[in-house]
Amino acid sequence: MESDEKFGNEATERDRLRIVRGFKEGFQMTIAHHQIGPCIELERSLPCELAAISPFVNRLMLLLRKCGCVPQGESDVEIELREALGSAIIHGNHENPRKCVYIRCHCEPDGVSITVKHEGKGFDISKMSDPTAPKISPPFMAVAST
């Protein structure tokens, strides 16, 4: 499958007992039944529009909760996904309507992994300052006037 080549295929045929590929709720997905439970992988591209975020996230979270990958009431995954998509659209693709944002989700009973990619230039992380470094204020000098 072309998308497996794009993101890399982590699961081996030895790990898969039964594989179902197809489309469900608008998502291209793979369901692999392992000994410990089902595994779901899906890929989707979104247009570079902020309005596309909520409908996509709402549907994905419903699917992840139905599959047991994200517990009911858990909001951290949803919040982080919304932030990542917004950042990819605004900062990565600069809201260019000719570009897309790509999402890959890997879900197992014990957790979920979501990758968001954009078509933007990106940045050199080695040129970024360390956000955890203490901020040093520049020295100042008191001037007395009479």
Residue pairs with C-beta under 8 A, 6 or more apart in sequence:
1 21
3 28
3 43
7 43
7 104
7 115
10 106
11 32
11 39
11 41
15 32
15 34
16 32
16 33
16 34
17 32
17 33
17 34
17 35
18 32
18 33
19 30
19 31
19 32
20 30
20 31
21 29
21 30
22 28
22 29
23 29
24 63
25 59
25 63
26 44
26 59
27 42
27 43
27 44
27 59
27 60
27 63
28 42
28 43
28 44
29 40
29 41
29 42
29 43
30 40
30 41
30 42
31 38
31 39
31 40
32 38
32 39
32 41
33 39
34 108
36 108
36 109
36 110
37 68
37 108
37 109
38 67
38 108
38 109
39 106
39 107
39 108
40 63
40 67
40 69
40 105
40 106
40 107
40 108
41 104
41 105
41 106
41 107
42 63
42 104
42 105
43 102
43 103
43 104
43 105
44 56
44 102
44 103
45 100
45 101
45 102
45 103
46 52
46 53
46 56
46 85
46 100
46 101
46 102
46 103
47 97
47 100
48 89
48 93
48 95
48 96
48 97
48 98
48 99
48 100
48 101
49 89
49 95
49 97
50 86
50 89
50 90
50 95
53 82
53 85
53 86
53 89
54 82
56 85
56 103
57 78
57 81
57 82
57 85
60 81
60 103
60 105
61 70
61 77
61 78
61 81
64 70
64 77
64 105
64 107
64 112
65 71
65 72
67 107
68 109
69 107
69 108
69 109
69 111
69 112
70 77
70 78
70 112
77 112
77 114
80 114
81 114
81 116
84 114
84 116
85 101
85 103
85 116
88 101
88 116
88 117
88 118
88 120
89 95
89 101
89 118
91 120
92 101
92 118
92 119
92 120
92 122
93 99
93 100
93 101
93 118
93 119
93 120
94 120
96 119
99 118
99 119
99 120
100 119
101 116
101 117
101 118
101 119
102 116
102 117
102 118
103 114
103 115
103 116
103 117
104 114
104 115
104 117
105 112
105 113
105 114
105 115
106 112
106 113
106 114
107 113
